[in-house]
Amino acid sequence: MASQKLRREYTIYDKSMKRSTGLFSKVLITEEFVFYHNYHDTDASQNVEMYRRLGGPTLQLISKDCIANEKLFEELQKQKWRYISQTMKKNYKLHIDDSTNRLLN
């Protein structure tokens, strides 16, 4: 029953958001924030949107520039997610593996 409640809580946020710059997919939810990422845009200054959770499906846009990108990485490193998309999980693992390899070489 608790897992159903948890699942419903995170499905209230749109799976993706269409913008003039492309499609932003829901990638990470923390206690306080929801992050959407445009995987097709390589410009780190505009490929992440960060929203504050206000309760229910209501979100408040906090940032959609490099600050949002930096905060996404900070939240990923904390590893206290409520939800992480499969794609983001794979990308984060690749990032960690790559960082570790650089340190060892």
C-alpha positions in Angstrom: 0.0 0.0 0.0 2.8 2.4 0.9 4.5 1.8 -2.5 1.2 2.6 -4.3 1.0 5.9 -2.4 4.6 6.7 -3.3 4.1 5.8 -6.9 1.0 8.1 -7.1 2.9 10.9 -5.4 5.5 11.0 -8.2 3.2 10.4 -11.1 1.3 13.6 -10.4 4.2 15.5 -12.0 4.2 15.5 -15.8 6.5 12.9 -17.3 7.8 15.5 -19.8 7.3 19.1 -20.7 7.5 20.5 -24.3 9.4 23.7 -24.7 10.5 25.7 -27.7 14.0 24.4 -27.1 12.9 20.8 -27.0 11.4 18.1 -24.8 12.3 18.0 -21.1 11.9 14.7 -19.3 11.3 14.3 -15.6 14.6 12.9 -14.3 14.9 13.5 -10.6 12.7 14.2 -7.6 14.0 15.0 -4.2 12.2 16.0 -1.0 12.2 19.6 -2.2 12.8 19.7 -5.9 11.8 18.2 -9.3 14.2 18.3 -12.2 13.5 18.0 -15.9 16.3 17.5 -18.4 16.5 17.9 -22.2 18.8 15.1 -23.2 19.1 16.4 -26.8 20.5 19.8 -25.8 24.2 19.7 -24.9 24.2 23.3 -23.6 24.5 23.0 -19.8 23.2 26.5 -19.4 19.8 25.6 -20.7 19.2 21.8 -20.6 17.9 21.5 -17.1 14.8 23.0 -15.4 14.5 23.0 -11.6 11.2 23.3 -9.8 10.4 23.6 -6.1 7.7 21.2 -4.9 4.8 23.2 -3.4 2.5 20.3 -2.6 0.3 18.2 -4.9 1.0 18.7 -8.5 2.0 22.4 -8.0 5.5 23.3 -8.9 7.4 26.6 -8.8 10.1 27.2 -11.4 13.3 28.0 -9.6 15.9 27.9 -12.3 16.4 27.0 -16.0 20.0 27.9 -16.5 23.5 26.6 -15.4 22.4 26.9 -11.7 19.7 24.3 -12.3 22.4 22.0 -13.9 24.8 22.5 -11.0 22.0 21.8 -8.4 21.0 18.6 -10.3 24.6 17.3 -9.9 24.6 18.3 -6.2 21.3 16.4 -5.6 22.6 13.4 -7.6 25.7 13.2 -5.4 23.6 13.3 -2.2 21.8 10.2 -3.4 18.7 11.0 -1.3 16.3 10.8 -4.2 12.6 10.1 -4.1 12.6 9.3 -7.8 15.3 8.9 -10.5 14.5 8.0 -14.1 16.2 5.0 -15.6 18.1 7.2 -18.1 19.4 9.5 -15.4 20.4 6.5 -13.3 22.4 5.1 -16.2 24.0 8.5 -17.0 24.9 9.1 -13.4 26.5 5.7 -13.1 28.5 6.4 -16.3 29.6 9.8 -14.9 30.7 8.2 -11.6 32.6 5.4 -13.4 34.3 8.0 -15.7 35.3 10.2 -12.8 36.8 7.2 -10.9 38.7 6.1 -14.0 40.2 9.6 -14.4 41.4 9.6 -10.8 43.0 6.2 -11.1 44.8 7.1 -14.4 
